[in-house]
Amino acid sequence: MSSSAGAASLPGDPPGGRRAMGVWSIGVAVYFVAVIFRTSLGVAGLDAVERFHINASALSTFSILQLLVYAGMQIPVGLMVDRLGTKRVLTIGVVLFTIGQLGFAFSPSYGTALVSRALLGCGDAMTFISVLRLGTRWFPARRGPLVAQLAGLVGMAGNLVSTLVIARLLHGVGWEAAFAGSAVAGVVVLVLMLLFLKDHPEGFEPEPVRHTGGAFVRGQILASWREPGTRLGLWVHFTTQFPAMVFLLLWGLPFLVEAQGLSRGTAGELLTLVVLSNMLIGLVYGQIVARHHTARLPLALGTVAGTAVTWAVTIAYPGDHAPMWLLVALCVVLGACGPASMLGFDFARPANPPERQGTASGIVNMGGFVASMTTLFAIGVLLDATGDNYRIAFSAVFVLEALGVSQILRLRRRADRRERERLVASRVETVHVPA
C-alpha cells in the first residue's frame, strides 16, 4: 500500500486543529496519570517486599492481578466506549484508579493492597482505548498513526515520572505520603475532564447505537475478531510490548540491583533510559508509518528481533555481571517495544468501521498485557524455584516472542490482502459520491 493512499483525507474526516489538540490533550493527561499509577510499583518493588513481608512470587502477584484486570476489561471497555462515549468511560476510569492508588497508600495488609491494585487496573483499563477513540473523533484519519504514537509517548512520560519522582518520594517522605500524594493528580485531571472534555467536535456526531442487547455485543466482538487485521494487531501488540513492560513494571529494578550489582540510583537511571528511548523512538516510528504505511510490519518484526538478541546476549554474558555498555544497549533497545506495540492498532484501525473501533482496539490492547501478565508470573515462579537465577527466569521472554512471531507470520498475508480490498472499495465509493 502506498503512503499516498494513507495521506488522503477521507470524506467526513474531523478537521483537527488547535481545539482538537486542546481536547485531546486533556484525555492524554488522564492517560498520563494512569501510567504514573500503573508503573509506580516498578520503583517500589523492593519496598513492597519489606512492607508486606512477601517473596518474589507474591510480589509479582501485584502486577499480575493488575494486568489480569486490565486485560480482562479491554473488550468490555471497548464496547463501553462505542456505546457510552469517551467522556463517561474516562470519568469512571479516573475515579477507580485514583481510589486504587489512594487505597494502596494506606493498605495495612497484603490482601487489601491486592484489592487496591485491582481497582487501579480496572480504572487504568478505561484510559488508553478512550484516548485512541478521542483521537479518531477529533483528528483526520491520516493523522491516526502519529496521534497514537504521541499518546504512547505521553504515557511513557508518566513512566518517567514514576522512575524519577515517585522513587525519590518513597525514600524521602515514605510509602504512605508518596502514594497518597500522587493520588492528587487523579483529582486534578478529573476536574479538567469534567469541565472541558468533549467526545467529538460539533457536526461530527457519530451514528447512534440502535442495539445494545447481548446479540449486538456478541456481534460486535465477533465481527471485529473475524477481521485478520484485528488479529494481526493483537499479535503484534502481544509480541512487541511485554519485554519492556515486564522490565519497567516490576523486574527491571531487582534484576539490575540484585543480579547486576548496581546501586538503586544507577538502576533507576537505566530505567529512565528505557523511557527516554521509548519517547524518542515513538516519534520516529510515528513519522515513518505516517509516510510509509507498509513499514509497519518490518518495524514490528525488527523490534522483536533486536529485543531478543540484546536480551539473550545480556543474560548469557559470561561472568557475574554484564558490562555497563551492554546494559545501556539493552535499555535503549527495550525503548523500542512501546512504539512497536502501537503499530498493532494501525493494523486494526483500517480493518474496522468507526462503530467498531473501540471494540477492535480493546481486542488489540489485550495482547501485550496478556503477554506481560504471563511473563511476570513465569519470572516470579522461576526466581523462587531457582534461588533467584535471573538467567533462567528471564529466558521466559523467548517463549512468548516465538509464539507471537509465528502468529504474525501466519496472519500477515491475509490481513494485507483484506486491507488492500478495503482500500480499493473505498476509492470506488469516493469516485461515485456526487459532488
N, C-alpha and C positions, 0 to 999 in steps of 0.2 A: 504494500500500500504506500502510495507516495505521501510525502509530507504536505504537499499542496492540498490533498484531499482533506487532511485533518485541519487545515488552516481556514477553510471556507466556513463562513458563518452559516448556521442553519436557520431556516425560516422560524421566526418566533423566538430567537435567542434573546436572553436578557441583555441589557445594554452594558452592564458593568459600570465603571466609573467610580468617582470618589464616594458616592453614597454607598455603593455596593461594597467598597473596601471598608468603609466605616462599620457597616452592619456585620460584615463577615469577620472583622477584627474582634468584635465582641464575642462571637461564637468561638473564635480561635482562642480568645483569652480564657474561656471556660475550659477548653481542652488543655491549655497550658497549665492551669491549676490542677486539673485531674491528673496530668502526668507527674506533677510535683508530688502529689499524694501517693500515686501508684508506685513511684520509684523511691520514695523516702525510706522504705525498708532496706533498700540496697546498700545504704550507707549506715544502717543501724543494725545490720545482721548480728555482728558480734556483741553489740549492746543488748539485743533481744535475747541472745543465748544466756547472758548473765542475769537479765531482769526476770526471765520466766523459767530459768534453770532447765533448759531443753538441750537436746542433741541436734545433730545435723538434719536428721530426717524430720524431726518436729519443726525445726526452723524452716525447712523447705515447704512444710505444710502451709505456712502462712501464704507464701506466694502461689502455691498450687491451688489452694482454695480460692484465692482472689482471682486467679486466672480461670479456674473452673467456672466460677460465677460469670466472669466476663465473657468467656467463650459461649457458655450456655445461653447467655442473654442476647447474643448477636442477632439471631433470626427474629426473636420476639421484638427486639428494639427496631430492627429494620421494618418490620410490619407496623410498629407503632409510629415510626417516622412517616411512613407512607400514609397512614390513617390520620394521625393527630397533628402532624406538622412538627417543625423543628423546635419552636419556642417551648411548647408544652413538654416535649420529651427532655429537652435540656434543663428545664426547671426541675423536673423530677430528679434528674441525674445530679444536679448541683446539691440539692437538699440531701440526697442519700450519701454522696461521697464526703460531704462536709461533716455529717453526723458520724460517718465511719472514721474519719481522721480524728475527730474530737474524742470519740469513744476509745480509739486506740491509745490516745494520750493518757487516759485515766484508767485503762483496763487493769484490774487488780490481779487477774489470773490469765493463764494461757488460753482458757476456754473463751473468756469474754473478749480477749484480743482477737481470736479467730473470728468471732461473730462480727467484730468491728471491721476486719479486713474484708469479710464477705460483703458487708454493706458498702464498703468503699468500692469493691469490684463491681457491684451492681450499678452504682451511680456512674462509675468510670465507663462502663459498657455503653452508656447512653450518649457519650460525648462525640466520639470521632465520626460515627456514621451520621450523626446530626450535622456536624460541621461539613462533611462531604456533601450532604444534601443541600445545605445552605449555599455552598459554592456553586452547585449546578443551578440553583434558583436565581442567583444574583449575577453570574458571570457567563459570557458566551462559551459554548461547548469547546471551542478551540483553546480556551484557557484552562480546560479541565486538568491536564497533567501538571501544569505549573502550579495551579492553585492547590492541588492535592499535595504536591511536594512541599509547598510553602507551609501548609498546615502541619505536615510532619516535621518540618524544620522547627516551627514554633513549639511543637511538642517536645522535641529534643532540647530546646532551650529550657523547658520545665525540668528535664532531667539534669541539666546543668545546674539549675538552682538547688536541686537535691544534693548534688555532689559537692557544691561549693558552700551553700548557705546552711542547709539543714545539718550537714555533717559538723560544721563549726558550732551551730547552736546546741547540738547534742552534747558536745564536750565543754560548752560554755555555760549554758543555763540549765542543762539536764533534760531528761526524757520528756517529762510532762509539759514543761514550758515550750520546748521545741515543737512538739506535735500540736499542742493546743494553739500556740501562736500561729503556726502555719494554717490552721483551720480558718483563721480570719479571712484569708484570701478567698475562700469559698463564699463567704457572706458578701464580699465586695463584688465579685463577678455576678452573683445572683441579683443584686440591686441593679447593676448596669444592664443586665439582660432584661429584667422586667421593665425597665424604663425605655430602652432603646432598640431592642432586637425585634425584627420583623421577619416573617417567614419568606417573603418574596416582595419584589417591587410592585408598585401599582400597575395594573394592566397585565400582569403575568401570573394571575391566579391559576393554580392547577385545576384540572377537571375534578369535580367532587367524586369521592369514592362512594359508589352506589350500593356496594355489597360489603358486608362486614361479618358474615357468618363463617362457620368452620369450613365450609366448602370453598369459600372465597380465599381464606387464609391458606388452605392446602394448595389451592390452585396457584396462588402467588409463589409459594415456595417451590412447587414442582416445575412451574414454568421457568423460574429463574435457574433451577438446577439442571433442567434439560439443555440449557444453552452451554455448549462447550466452552465458550469464553468465560462463563461464571466459574466452571470447574477448574479451568486452567488458571484463572485468577486466584482461586483458593489455594492451589498447589504452589503457585509462585510465592504467595504470601507465607504459606506453611514453610517452604524450604529456605527462604531468604531471611526471615525476621528473627527466628528463635536463637541463633548463636549469640547475637548482641543482646537480645532481651534477657537471656539467662545470665550473661556476664554482668550486665548492668543492674538487673533486678535483684540478684542475690549472690551469685557465686564468684563474681569477679574480685571483690574485695578480699574474701577469705583466701582465694587462690593466690592472689598477689602477696598477701601478708604471710600466710601460713606455709604455702608451698614454695614461694619465690623469695621469702625472707626480706621483703620490703617493709618499710615503715608505713604506717597508715597514711601519713602525709603524701609520700611518694605514690602509694597505691591510689589515693584519691586523685592525684594529678593525672595518672594514666586513665582512670575512668573519665575524667574531664576531657582527655584527648579523644576518647571514643565519641563523646558528644560533639565536640568541635569538628571532628572529621565527618560525622553524620551531617551536620548542618552545611558544611561546605560541599560535600558530595551530593546532598539533596538538591542544592541549587544547580549543580552541573547536570545531574540526571534529568531534572525537570526541563531544562533548556534543550537538552538533546532530544528527549521524547517529543517535546512540542514541535520540533523541527523535523524529526525523522521518526515517524511512528513505528517503523519496522525495527528500530533499535531496542525495543522493549525486551524481547526475549534474549538477545545477546547480552544485554546489560545484566539481566537477572541471572543467567547461567554463568556469566563471567564472575559475578559477585560470589556465587556459590563455590565456584572452583577456587577463587582466591582465598575465601574464608577457610575452606577445607585444607588447602595446602599450608597456609600460615598456622592454623590451629594444630595441624599434625606436626609440623616442624617444632613448634613451641613445646608441646607436651612430650615429644620424643627426644628433645635435645639432651645429649649426654652430659652427665654431671648433675649436681644437686639443683642448680638454678640456671634458668635461661638468661643469656646476656640482656642487658637493658635495650640494646638496639632491636632485638627480636621482640621483646615485649612491646616496644613502641610500634613496631611494624604490625603486630597483632592488633593493637588497639586502633591503628589507622584503618586497617582492613575491616575490622568489625564495624567501623563507622559507616561502611557502605551498605550494611544489612538493612537498616531502616529505609533509606531511599529505594533500595531494590524491592523491598516488600510493598512499597506504594505502587509499584508497577502492576501488581495484581489487580488493583482497581481499574487500571487502564485497559485491562482485558475484559472485565465485566461491564464497564460503562457502555461501550458501543453495542454490547450483546443484548441489552435490555432496554425496554421503553421507559420513559420517565416515571410511570406509575409503579414500576418495579425496582427503581434504583436503590431505595432503602433496603429492600429485601435482599437484592443481589449483593450489595455492599456488606450486609450482615453475614452472608454466607462466606464471602471472601475473607472478611476480617476474623472469622473463626479460625482460619488456617494457622496463622502464626502463633496464636495464643494456645491452641491445642498442642502444637509442637513445643512451645515453651513450657507449658504445664507438664507435658510428658518428660521432657528433658530435665526440668527442675527436680521432679520426683526421682528419676533414674539416677541423677548425680548424688542426691542425698542418700539414697539407699546404698549405692556403690561406695560412697565415702565411709558410711558406717560399717559396711561389710568388709572393706579392705583396710581398715585402720587409717583412713584419710589419705588414700593413694589417689591423688588428683589425676595422674596419668591414665589410670584405668577408668575412673569416674567420668572424666571429660571425653573419653572415647565414645560415649553415648551419642555425641553430636553427629558422628559419621553415619550411624544407622539411620537417623531421620533424614539426613541430607540425601542418602542414597535412595530412600523411599520417595522423597519428594521429586528428585530429578527424574526417576523412572516414570512418574505420573505426568510430569511436564512434557517429556518427550513423547509420551503416548497421546497426549491431547493436542499438541501444538498444531498439527496439520488440520484437524477438524475445526479448531477454533479459528484459524486463519481463513479457511475456506468459507466458513459461515460469516465471518466479518466482511469478506470481500463481496459476498452475495448481498448482504445488507447495504453496503456502500453503493453497489450498482442500483439496487431497488430505490434507495433514497434519491439518487441522481435522476432516475426516471421520473419519480414523483415530483421532484423540483422542476423538471423541464415542463411537466404538464400542468403545473399550477398556473391559473390565469393571472395576468398582471393586474 
